[in-house]
């Protein structure tokens, strides 16, 4: 039933929240990926640190600078719609992620990334 699916997803999310791992959430637009990312953050050891969502399709200039700053704060950074990251920003985002491993990264996508 629908309730069993929600409970199962909640249990998996709690397990993920406790693990120091990068997360990829996939699902249709409007399916609650950012809300699930927030739940994972709130249940993790990083709950007292910043939760910073970024729309990847808008990662240019000031937004890239804000992303770099958020990564340095050690909280949770959400890269919403990762596949929408502009080509010219992808290299910079990758360099930032490699240089600042202190933050937890949760990426979301409504596209099949395989």
Backbone torsions as a table, in degrees:
resi	resn	phi	psi	omega
1	UNK	NA	168.6	179.0
2	UNK	-60.6	-37.6	179.4
3	UNK	-63.8	-40.9	179.8
4	UNK	-63.9	-37.4	178.5
5	UNK	-65.2	-43.7	179.8
6	UNK	-64.1	-44.3	178.7
7	UNK	-63.0	-43.0	177.7
8	UNK	-60.9	-43.3	178.4
9	UNK	-65.0	-38.5	178.3
10	UNK	-64.0	-40.4	177.9
11	UNK	-64.9	-42.1	177.2
12	UNK	-63.6	-43.0	179.7
13	UNK	-61.7	-38.9	177.0
14	UNK	-64.3	-41.4	176.9
15	UNK	-61.7	-43.6	179.5
16	UNK	-64.7	-40.5	-179.5
17	UNK	-59.4	-34.7	-178.1
18	UNK	-80.1	-15.3	-177.6
19	UNK	-97.5	138.4	178.9
20	UNK	-82.9	72.3	-173.4
21	UNK	-132.6	156.8	172.0
22	UNK	-78.1	146.9	-173.4
23	UNK	-127.6	140.0	171.1
24	UNK	-118.9	119.7	177.4
25	UNK	-107.5	126.0	178.3
26	UNK	-120.1	151.4	178.4
27	UNK	166.6	168.3	-179.4
28	UNK	-63.8	155.9	174.4
29	UNK	-56.3	132.5	179.5
30	UNK	84.2	8.2	-176.7
31	UNK	-86.3	-1.4	175.0
32	UNK	96.8	23.4	-179.0
33	UNK	-61.5	-43.5	-179.4
34	UNK	-68.6	-36.3	176.5
35	UNK	-64.1	-39.6	177.3
36	UNK	-67.2	-38.3	175.9
37	UNK	-61.2	-41.9	178.1
38	UNK	-62.9	-42.3	178.0
39	UNK	-60.8	-45.5	179.1
40	UNK	-60.3	-44.8	178.3
41	UNK	-60.6	-49.0	-176.1
42	UNK	-63.6	-26.8	-179.5
43	UNK	-93.5	-1.3	-176.0
44	UNK	-95.2	173.4	177.0
45	UNK	-70.6	-7.5	179.3
46	UNK	-96.5	9.0	-173.3
47	UNK	-56.5	-30.9	-179.2
48	UNK	-82.2	-8.8	-179.9
49	UNK	-93.6	168.4	-177.2
50	UNK	-62.3	146.7	170.9
51	UNK	-111.2	114.7	-171.1
52	UNK	-126.2	99.3	176.9
53	UNK	-86.2	141.9	178.0
54	UNK	-131.6	131.8	174.9
55	UNK	-81.2	109.8	-172.8
56	UNK	-61.8	-28.8	178.5
57	UNK	-66.2	-16.5	-178.2
58	UNK	-110.2	16.3	-177.5
59	UNK	-80.2	87.8	175.1
60	UNK	-141.8	152.6	172.9
61	UNK	46.7	-112.3	-176.1
62	UNK	-59.3	-37.0	180.0
63	UNK	-65.5	-37.4	176.3
64	UNK	-65.4	-39.6	176.5
65	UNK	-64.0	-41.7	178.5
66	UNK	-65.1	-37.5	177.0
67	UNK	-62.9	-45.4	178.9
68	UNK	-59.1	-42.3	179.5
69	UNK	-65.8	-43.5	-179.8
70	UNK	-62.8	-39.4	179.2
71	UNK	-63.2	-32.3	-179.6
72	UNK	-73.8	-18.7	-176.5
73	UNK	-82.4	-8.7	172.9
74	UNK	77.6	9.8	178.2
75	UNK	-87.2	-138.8	177.9
76	UNK	-115.6	127.5	176.9
77	UNK	-109.8	127.6	178.0
78	UNK	-106.6	121.1	176.0
79	UNK	-98.8	93.5	-174.7
80	UNK	-78.5	129.9	-178.0
81	UNK	56.9	59.6	-177.4
82	UNK	-50.6	-38.8	-178.1
83	UNK	-65.8	-14.6	-179.4
84	UNK	-88.6	1.7	-179.4
85	UNK	-61.9	126.0	179.2
86	UNK	-58.5	143.4	-177.9
87	UNK	-52.8	-44.1	-177.0
88	UNK	-68.6	-19.3	178.8
89	UNK	-92.8	-18.0	-174.7
90	UNK	-59.8	-44.5	-179.2
91	UNK	-62.2	-43.3	-180.0
92	UNK	-66.6	-40.8	178.3
93	UNK	-62.9	-45.3	178.8
94	UNK	-60.1	-43.5	178.7
95	UNK	-62.2	-40.6	178.5
96	UNK	-64.2	-43.1	-179.2
97	UNK	-64.0	-39.0	179.3
98	UNK	-71.1	-32.5	-175.5
99	UNK	-83.7	-19.5	-175.3
100	UNK	-129.9	73.9	-177.2
101	UNK	-77.3	4.5	-176.4
102	UNK	-71.8	-26.2	-177.5
103	UNK	-88.9	154.0	170.2
104	UNK	-87.9	137.7	179.0
105	UNK	-115.3	128.3	172.6
106	UNK	-119.2	120.4	178.1
107	UNK	-105.6	146.8	176.8
108	UNK	-125.5	154.9	175.7
109	UNK	-157.0	140.7	172.3
110	UNK	-97.9	-0.5	177.9
111	UNK	-101.6	155.0	173.5
112	UNK	-77.6	116.6	-174.7
113	UNK	-91.8	4.1	179.0
114	UNK	-73.2	NA	NA
